[in-house]
Every structure is written in C-alpha cells, then in structure tokens.
Amino acid sequence: MAKKKRLTRKQLLKEPDEFLTFSAKAMQFVRANRKTVSFILCGLFLLALVTVTFRYFSNRSENRAYAKFEQGFAYYLAQTRGEKSADLQETVDKRLGEIVEKYPSTTAGQLSLLLYADASYREGSYDRAIELYQRALKTFSHEHMLRKLILNGLGYAYEGKKDYRNAIQAFRSITDTKGKFMKADAYFNLGRMNEAIKNKEKAINAYEIIVESWPESLYFDLAREKIRSLKEAKPASG
C-alpha cells in the first residue's frame, strides 16, 4: 500500500485550511466582542485552540465530529452575543452535548466539553456545568495553564449554587499551583468567597496577598479597598 504523502507546512498554508479558517473567524469574533465575552470564555477558548491545533492536523478522521462542532459553535456564539431563547439554549445543549457524548476522545469533543461547561454556567445549569468542568479537569490533566482556567470556571459554577466552600476549594487549587498565571484572580475570588461565609480574617488575608505580591494586578486597588472596608466594618451584633 502506498505511503500517504505528508503535506508540508508550505502546502498547508497555500490553501486555507478549514480549521485555520474557523480559528481566524473565532479570533476575530473574540476581538470584536471582547466587552461581551467573559474572561473565562476567552481564556478557555483561546488556550483550547492552541492546545488542539497541532493534534487536529495529525488526525483528519475527526472530520465528522468537527463538522458537528462547527454547527454547535455557531449557536454558542449567538448565545455569547446575548441572544436568549429557550430554542437557542436547547440547540446549544443538543449540539454540544451530542459531541461530548459521542466523540469524547476527539479534539472536537474535548473543545466542546469546555464550551458546553461554559454554556451550562451561562444558562444557570450549575450542576451540569460542575460535572462538565470536572470531566474537563481529567481530560486536560497535563495542560497546566488550561487546568487553572477550568478550575476558575468550576469555582464560579459552585458560587452560582451558593456552595461557597467548594468554590473556595476550587480557587484554592489555583493558588496551590506553580507559576503566577491566574493567581491574583484566584486570591481575589478567595477573598470574595470568604466574605460570603463571613470569614473576615481569611478574606482580609487573601486580599493582603494580592496587595503584597501583585501590585501590578487589576485587582490591586480593589483588594486595598476591600481590606480597608473590612477592617473598618463593625462586628455584627449577636
């Protein structure tokens, strides 16, 4: 049997590849709608694209899953633009859910897992979002930066349920990792969650870590204000 000829990078770039074309459209959407697309979505989606691009070229057998993913992604983008309807949400759930369940080992299935988790969080289906984020943690067990963003989404999903203690655990998992990526965000969220459970001391401690270690962070001024207001607040009467 003749050996399949491997395309060179030059040949791949000569004609627009469907994945590159799709990626370009996605990047263009994110840039044009950065005020409406959440930080979690941007981070998850952009990092996921980087993660799966090279794998995609080596496995063209995923075309069927990819075609379904592209359809589901179109509806997902409509959701992120603020279009809300029961039919739209049902379509997002159906398309992305089908890919996640039928093609879990494909790159399209892995990327759909992230998008479906975010879509579930957006619609307020926190239990499903939590289950999907937990599955994503296993799927991307070796993608350290991506895992931090998944943990961040998991923390927000727990917060949506008002399960602040599990939210704290998720955000704490980020602070316990190596590297600075997402650390300031995680400490700020730890502060918020500890405020929610009335643990003033731990909340102040989390905000103080930001002030001491991340003076360049977007959260720096907010953390200082939080510390001031918490220290000045009168204890609740019994």
Secondary structure, 3 states (H helix, E strand, C coil): CCCCCCCCHHHHHHCCCHHHHHHHHHHHHHHHCCCCCCHHHHHHHHHHHHHHHHHHHCCHHHHHHHHHHHHHHHHHHHHHCCCCCHHHHHHHHHHHHHHHHHCCCCHHHHHHHHHHHHHHHHCCCHHHHHHHHHHHHHHCCCCHHHHHHHHHHHHHHHHHCCCHHHHHHHHHHHHCCCCCCCHHHHHHHHHHHHHHCCCHHHHHHHHHHHHHHCCCCCCHHHHHHHHHHHHHCCCCCC
